């Protein structure tokens, strides 16, 4: 196994390890995932995975595929105890994800598509940030901290480096790091 495959396998293991507490907390009702956020993330991540594969990302895309699987699982589990309020803007984000898919598949514009996919995914974070601002204990901090590391590792596992392969993991590395900081600061400001 080469170094990039090894890094990807470590990233996949971190994906599983990082989401075990999140899944456990979701099942117990402690973590309340916003179902629409997770649906948007799963769908957009699936598009990002396909774009990465088409651009030769190699093992670096394996981590993205693992995230697709976990995201759809959290989306499904969210129906039991998650937040289901859907704001109009949430639907706008989903429509933009579909436009990104069209840009890639119909217009053959993978660069524009990955830019739109990464943007929509970051905007899809808004419902979770909105929910967590007032209720910072409704998310599992460890998962987001580990996601920061995992997405960072996926950058090193890429076979080919182009905006289509690196933009998605880079944006998630930054977003998870910022969200982790937000949760830490809000937990200090809002008593449990």
N, C-alpha and C positions, 0 to 999 in steps of 0.2 A: 504494500500500500504506500503510495507516495505521500508527501507532506501535505498537499492540498486536500487529498481525500481524508487524511488523518484529522486535519483541522475541521473538515466538514462533519466527520463522525463525532468529534468532541462537541461541535456546535449542536448537533442533533441530540446528543445526550444532555447537553445543557437545556435544550428546549424541553425535553421530557422532565428533567429534574426541576426546572424553573416553573413548570406549569402544574406539577403535582400538588403543591400547596394551594395554588389558585383553584384547581379543580376540587380539591378537598373542601376549601372554604366556600366555594360555590354550592357544593352539595349540602353543606351544613347551614347555608343561608347567611354566613358571615360576609362573604363577598357577593355583591349584587351586580353582575355584569349587565351592561346596557345591551340588550339583544340586537338592536339595530347597529350599534357600533361594531359588534362582533360579526354580524352578517356582512357589513360593508368591508371590514378588515379581511374576512375570509375570502370574499369574492374578489376584492382588489388584489389581495396577495396571490390568489390563483392566477390572475392576469399577469402580475409581476413575475411569477414563476415561469409562466409560458414565455414571456418576453426574454427572461434571462436564458432559458434553454435555447431559444431561437438565436440568441446572440453569442452562444458558446460559453456560458458561464461555468459549465462543468460542475464539479463538486460544490462550488459556492452556492449553486441553486438548490442543493439538497436541503439545506437549512430552511430555505424559503418554503419548500414543499412540506417540511415538517410543521412549519407554522400554519400553513393552509389547513392541515388535518386537525391540529389543536384548535384553531380558531373556529372551524365548523363545529367541533365538539362543544366548545364553550357556548357558542350560539345556541345549540340544541339544549344544553343544560340550563341556559339562561331563561328558558321558558318556564322552568320550575320556580326559580326564586329571583330571577333578574329583573331589571327595570325594563318596562315595555313601552314607556311613553315615547312616542315618535313625534318629533317636531318637524315642521315643514322643511327646515333646512337639512335635516337628516335625509329626507327623500331627495333633495337637490344633490347631495353628495353621492347618493346611489346612482342617480341619473348620469352624473358626471363620470362615474366609473364605467357605465355602459358606453358612454361616448368614447372613453379611452380605449375600450375594447374595439369599437368601430374604427377608431383611428388606426389601430394596428392591423386589424383583419381586413378592413375594406380599403382604407386609404394607403395602407402599407407605409405608415409613418411610425416606426417603433420608438424613435427618440421622443416625438411629441406624445406618444402614448405613455411612455414610462414617466415623463414629466407630469402628465395629468394623473396617472395612477398614484405616483408618490404624493402629489398635492392632495388628491382626494383622500388618500389614506390618512394623511396628517389631519385633514379637516374632519375625517370620520372619528378622530380622537375627541372632537369637541363635546359630544354628549357625555363621554366618560369624564372629561375634565370638569364639565359643568356639574355633573353629579358629585364628583369627588371633592370639589371645592368646599362644599358645605358638609359633606360626609366623607372625610378622608380615610376613615377606617373601613369603607365599603369596597376597597380594593386591596389586593395582596401586594404589598410593597416589594417583597423579595422577588416576585416574578418579574416586575419591571426592572429591578436592578440587574437581575441575571440576563434579561433580554438585552440590556445595553451591551453587556459583554458578548453575548451570543451573536448579535447582529454585527458587532465589531469583528468577531472572528470570521464571519462569513465573507467579509471583504478580503481577508487573506487567503481564503479558499477558492477564490475566483480563478478560472483558467484564462479568461479573456477580460481585459479591462476596457470598458467603454461606458458611456453614460447609461446605456441600457442595462448593463450588468451591475454597476456599482451604486447608482443613485438610490435605488430602493433600500439596500441594507444600510447605506450611510444615513439616509433620512431617519430610519428607524433607530439607529444607534443614538442619534442626537435626540429624537423625540422621547425615547424611553429614559434617557438620562435626565432630560428636563422634567418629565413627568415624575420620576423618582424624587427629584429635588422638591417639586411642588408638594408631593405627598408628605415628605419629611417635614417641610416647613409648615404645612397646614396641620399636621398632627401635633406640632408644638404649639400652634395657635388655638386649636380646637380640642378641648378636653374630651377624653374617651367617655 
